[in-house]
């Protein structure tokens, strides 16, 4: 005959196992498709050492991604406060913007977009906008929604606080090898 304490112990072990399996199944079945957080290197910023206005961003997602409309995506734009910062580095700056020069899927869960930062000054458009080693961008929700996982789900939208990202250059190579 089994001791009542052993029955209670055995029953609690079984119920914890069932609860753990159901929680794991729930987590797997309701897994959201989203851009990873900053702590998980959701966006990696790499300046091009050969061009002061060129850089790349690598976006990492929580699920495998399918092909995406690479010619129709910018994914980020400068925040208004960062445009004000750039005005201090670039004399005569009236407006600045990002041009997505090339977008490609790298690996199963990453997209790499190469950008050219351009400015409009009193003299017209000028491609010589200097990008510092730290920048602030806002993720464009419409472009984020264009990226789909293998099941056809769009990436989850970010709330306002999550959509603004401060990025620091990780490409410390200071010389141009071209």
C-alpha positions as CSV (number, residue, x, y, z in Angstrom):
1,X,0.0,0.0,0.0
2,X,1.3,3.4,-1.0
3,X,1.8,6.0,1.7
4,X,-0.6,9.1,1.4
5,X,2.3,11.4,1.2
6,X,3.9,9.5,-1.7
7,X,0.5,9.6,-3.5
8,X,0.3,13.3,-3.0
9,X,4.0,13.8,-4.1
10,X,3.4,11.6,-7.2
11,X,0.2,13.4,-8.1
12,X,1.9,16.8,-7.8
13,X,4.8,15.7,-10.0
14,X,2.4,14.4,-12.7
15,X,0.3,17.6,-12.6
16,X,3.4,19.8,-12.8
17,X,4.5,17.8,-15.8
18,X,1.1,18.2,-17.5
19,X,1.0,21.9,-16.7
20,X,4.5,22.3,-18.1
21,X,3.7,20.5,-21.3
22,X,0.5,22.5,-21.7
23,X,2.3,25.8,-21.1
24,X,5.0,24.8,-23.6
25,X,2.4,23.9,-26.2
26,X,0.6,27.1,-25.6
27,X,3.8,29.1,-26.0
28,X,4.6,27.3,-29.2
29,X,1.2,27.6,-30.7
30,X,0.8,31.3,-29.8
31,X,4.4,32.2,-30.7
32,X,4.4,35.7,-32.2
33,X,6.4,36.7,-35.2
34,X,8.3,39.9,-34.3
35,X,11.4,42.0,-34.6
36,X,13.8,40.9,-31.8
37,X,14.5,43.3,-28.9
38,X,17.7,45.4,-28.6
39,X,19.0,43.0,-26.0
40,X,18.8,40.2,-28.5
41,X,20.4,42.3,-31.3
42,X,17.1,43.0,-33.0
43,X,18.8,45.7,-35.2
44,X,22.6,45.8,-35.8
45,X,24.1,49.0,-37.1
46,X,27.3,48.9,-39.2
47,X,28.8,52.0,-40.8
48,X,30.7,51.7,-44.1
49,X,34.3,52.8,-43.4
50,X,34.6,53.8,-47.1
51,X,31.6,56.2,-47.3
52,X,30.6,58.7,-44.6
53,X,26.9,58.5,-45.6
54,X,26.6,54.7,-46.1
55,X,25.7,52.1,-43.6
56,X,23.9,48.8,-43.2
57,X,21.3,47.6,-40.7
58,X,20.6,43.9,-40.0
59,X,17.1,43.2,-38.7
60,X,16.6,39.9,-36.8
61,X,13.3,38.2,-36.3
62,X,11.9,35.6,-33.9
63,X,10.8,33.2,-36.6
64,X,12.1,32.2,-40.0
65,X,11.0,34.6,-42.7
66,X,9.9,34.1,-46.3
67,X,11.0,36.3,-49.2
68,X,10.0,39.9,-48.9
69,X,9.5,42.9,-51.2
70,X,13.1,44.1,-51.1
71,X,12.6,47.0,-53.5
72,X,9.7,48.5,-51.5
73,X,11.2,48.6,-48.0
74,X,13.1,51.2,-46.0
75,X,12.2,49.7,-42.5
76,X,13.4,52.7,-40.6
77,X,13.7,56.5,-40.9
78,X,15.5,59.1,-38.8
79,X,13.6,60.5,-35.8
80,X,12.9,64.2,-35.7
81,X,15.2,64.6,-32.7
82,X,18.0,62.8,-34.6
83,X,17.6,65.0,-37.6
84,X,18.2,68.0,-35.3
85,X,21.4,66.3,-34.1
86,X,22.5,65.8,-37.7
87,X,22.0,69.5,-38.4
88,X,24.7,70.3,-35.9
89,X,27.1,68.0,-37.8
90,X,26.1,69.1,-41.2
91,X,26.1,72.8,-41.9
92,X,23.2,74.2,-44.0
93,X,21.1,71.0,-43.5
94,X,17.4,71.6,-44.1
95,X,16.2,68.1,-44.3
96,X,17.7,64.6,-44.3
97,X,16.4,61.2,-45.3
98,X,17.4,57.6,-45.8
99,X,17.5,55.8,-49.2
100,X,17.4,52.0,-49.0
101,X,20.0,51.1,-51.7
102,X,19.9,47.3,-51.3
103,X,17.8,44.9,-49.3
104,X,18.5,41.2,-49.0
105,X,17.5,38.2,-46.9
106,X,20.5,36.7,-45.0
107,X,20.0,33.5,-43.2
108,X,16.6,32.3,-42.2
109,X,15.7,35.0,-39.8
110,X,17.5,38.1,-40.9
111,X,17.2,41.0,-43.4
112,X,20.1,43.3,-44.3
113,X,19.4,46.7,-45.8
114,X,22.1,49.0,-47.0
115,X,21.3,52.7,-46.7
116,X,22.6,56.0,-48.1
117,X,21.9,59.0,-45.9
118,X,21.2,62.1,-48.0
119,X,20.6,65.7,-47.1
120,X,18.8,68.6,-48.6
121,X,20.6,71.9,-48.0
122,X,20.3,75.4,-49.2
123,X,22.2,74.4,-52.3
124,X,19.9,71.4,-53.1
125,X,20.3,67.7,-52.6
126,X,23.7,66.5,-51.4
127,X,24.7,62.9,-50.8
128,X,27.5,63.9,-48.3
129,X,25.6,63.6,-45.1
130,X,27.9,62.4,-42.3
131,X,26.5,59.8,-40.0
132,X,28.0,59.6,-36.5
133,X,28.7,56.3,-34.7
134,X,25.3,56.6,-32.8
135,X,22.0,57.3,-34.4
136,X,18.3,57.2,-33.5
137,X,15.7,55.7,-35.9
138,X,12.1,54.8,-35.8
139,X,10.9,51.5,-37.2
140,X,8.3,52.0,-40.0
141,X,5.3,49.9,-39.0
142,X,4.1,49.6,-42.6
143,X,7.4,48.1,-43.8
144,X,7.6,45.8,-40.7
145,X,4.2,44.4,-41.7
146,X,5.5,43.5,-45.2
147,X,7.9,40.9,-43.7
148,X,6.1,37.6,-43.3
149,X,7.0,34.3,-41.6
150,X,6.7,31.0,-43.3
151,X,3.0,30.7,-42.4
152,X,2.3,34.1,-44.0
153,X,1.9,36.0,-40.8
154,X,3.1,39.7,-40.8
155,X,5.6,40.7,-38.2
156,X,3.9,42.1,-35.0
157,X,3.6,45.9,-34.9
158,X,5.8,47.7,-32.3
159,X,4.3,50.1,-29.8
160,X,5.6,53.7,-29.9
161,X,8.2,53.2,-27.2
162,X,9.6,50.1,-28.9
163,X,9.6,51.6,-32.4
164,X,12.3,54.2,-31.5
165,X,15.8,52.6,-31.4
166,X,19.1,54.1,-30.5
167,X,21.8,52.3,-32.5
168,X,25.5,52.2,-32.0
169,X,27.9,51.3,-34.8
170,X,29.4,47.8,-34.3
171,X,31.8,48.1,-37.3
172,X,34.9,49.4,-35.6
173,X,37.1,49.0,-38.7
174,X,38.5,52.5,-39.1
175,X,40.2,52.1,-42.5
176,X,38.7,51.6,-45.9
177,X,39.9,48.5,-47.6
178,X,38.7,49.3,-51.1
